Amino acid sequence: MPNKKKKQKSNLNIQLVIAEVILLSSFIDLIKIVIEKFF
């Protein structure tokens, strides 16, 4: 039972990391657009 809970928590952490990566990549794309407009 405790082992199952641990696996569920690590799975949640993976989803959090994926969400952060998606957010970061979209933020980088936004920066690229801003740079292209001004330079």
N, CA, C and O of each residue as an XYZ file, in Angstrom:
156
protein
N       0.822     -1.233      0.000
C       0.000      0.000      0.000
C       0.863      1.295      0.000
O       0.609      2.181     -0.815
N       1.848      1.418      0.872
C       2.678      2.635      0.845
C       3.455      2.785     -0.470
O       3.701      3.900     -0.932
N       3.838      1.645     -1.065
C       4.582      1.645     -2.324
C       3.743      2.236     -3.458
O       4.254      2.976     -4.299
N       2.463      1.903     -3.472
C       1.543      2.422     -4.487
C       1.400      3.952     -4.360
O       1.353      4.664     -5.363
N       1.332      4.429     -3.140
C       1.209      5.862     -2.887
C       2.458      6.613     -3.371
O       2.365      7.709     -3.924
N       3.613      6.005     -3.151
C       4.876      6.609     -3.576
C       4.937      6.735     -5.102
O       5.383      7.750     -5.638
N       4.479      5.684     -5.786
C       4.484      5.693     -7.256
C       3.542      6.785     -7.787
O       3.852      7.462     -8.768
N       2.411      6.941     -7.136
C       1.442      7.956     -7.543
C       2.037      9.360     -7.382
O       1.807     10.237     -8.215
N       2.799      9.563     -6.313
C       3.414     10.860     -6.052
C       4.478     11.184     -7.100
O       4.555     12.313     -7.585
N       5.296     10.191     -7.447
C       6.338     10.401     -8.456
C       5.706     10.685     -9.823
O       6.230     11.478    -10.605
N       4.580     10.033    -10.099
C       3.854     10.274    -11.350
C       3.342     11.719    -11.406
O       3.361     12.347    -12.464
N       2.893     12.232    -10.279
C       2.434     13.617    -10.174
C       3.597     14.578    -10.420
O       3.433     15.596    -11.093
N       4.773     14.251     -9.874
C       5.969     15.067    -10.079
C       6.353     15.122    -11.551
O       6.743     16.174    -12.058
N       6.242     13.983    -12.239
C       6.546     13.923    -13.676
C       5.594     14.836    -14.457
O       6.027     15.563    -15.351
N       4.319     14.801    -14.127
C       3.331     15.664    -14.786
C       3.641     17.137    -14.535
O       3.460     17.970    -15.423
N       4.107     17.459    -13.333
C       4.467     18.828    -12.969
C       5.662     19.297    -13.788
O       5.682     20.428    -14.274
N       6.657     18.429    -13.940
C       7.853     18.736    -14.742
C       7.472     18.965    -16.204
O       7.954     19.907    -16.832
N       6.606     18.102    -16.746
C       6.143     18.242    -18.133
C       5.415     19.579    -18.315
O       5.628     20.272    -19.310
N       4.572     19.934    -17.369
C       3.842     21.201    -17.428
C       4.802     22.391    -17.410
O       4.598     23.366    -18.133
N       5.853     22.313    -16.581
C       6.857     23.376    -16.505
C       7.630     23.502    -17.807
O       7.918     24.611    -18.256
N       7.969     22.365    -18.417
C       8.706     22.359    -19.691
C       7.865     22.993    -20.803
O       8.379     23.772    -21.606
N       6.578     22.659    -20.845
C       5.667     23.236    -21.846
C       5.555     24.750    -21.646
O       5.585     25.515    -22.610
N       5.428     25.168    -20.397
C       5.330     26.584    -20.059
C       6.608     27.314    -20.453
O       6.556     28.411    -21.010
N       7.756     26.704    -20.164
C       9.057     27.291    -20.483
C       9.252     27.416    -21.991
O       9.734     28.443    -22.470
N       8.884     26.390    -22.735
C       9.054     26.415    -24.195
C       8.154     27.473    -24.836
O       8.564     28.139    -25.786
N       6.939     27.632    -24.328
C       6.032     28.657    -24.850
C       6.537     30.058    -24.501
O       6.363     31.000    -25.274
N       7.166     30.185    -23.323
C       7.762     31.450    -22.888
C       8.948     31.814    -23.781
O       9.118     32.977    -24.147
N       9.769     30.818    -24.131
C      10.909     31.015    -25.034
C      10.421     31.447    -26.418
O      11.012     32.332    -27.037
N       9.353     30.830    -26.899
C       8.769     31.213    -28.191
C       8.293     32.671    -28.166
O       8.461     33.401    -29.143
N       7.710     33.077    -27.063
C       7.234     34.448    -26.896
C       8.404     35.428    -26.937
O       8.307     36.477    -27.574
N       9.508     35.100    -26.266
C      10.723     35.923    -26.264
C      11.282     36.048    -27.684
O      11.692     37.132    -28.099
N      11.297     34.935    -28.427
C      11.789     34.952    -29.817
C      10.960     35.895    -30.682
O      11.514     36.627    -31.502
N       9.652     35.887    -30.511
C       8.747     36.767    -31.264
C       9.036     38.235    -30.930
O       9.088     39.079    -31.824
N       9.222     38.529    -29.656
C       9.525     39.896    -29.211
C      10.857     40.365    -29.793
O      10.962     41.496    -30.269
N      11.874     39.503    -29.759
C      13.198     39.826    -30.317
C      13.099     40.090    -31.824
O      13.712     41.030    -32.330
N      12.336     39.271    -32.534
C      12.171     39.449    -33.980
C      11.469     40.773    -34.314
O      11.772     41.390    -35.335
N      10.551     41.203    -33.474
C       9.839     42.460    -33.714
C      10.739     43.675    -33.494
O      10.630     44.664    -34.218
N      11.624     43.607    -32.504
C      12.444     44.763    -32.152
C      13.806     44.803    -32.827
O      14.443     45.856    -32.862
N      14.272     43.661    -33.371
C      15.617     43.641    -33.978
C      15.585     43.224    -35.437
O      16.631     43.159    -36.083
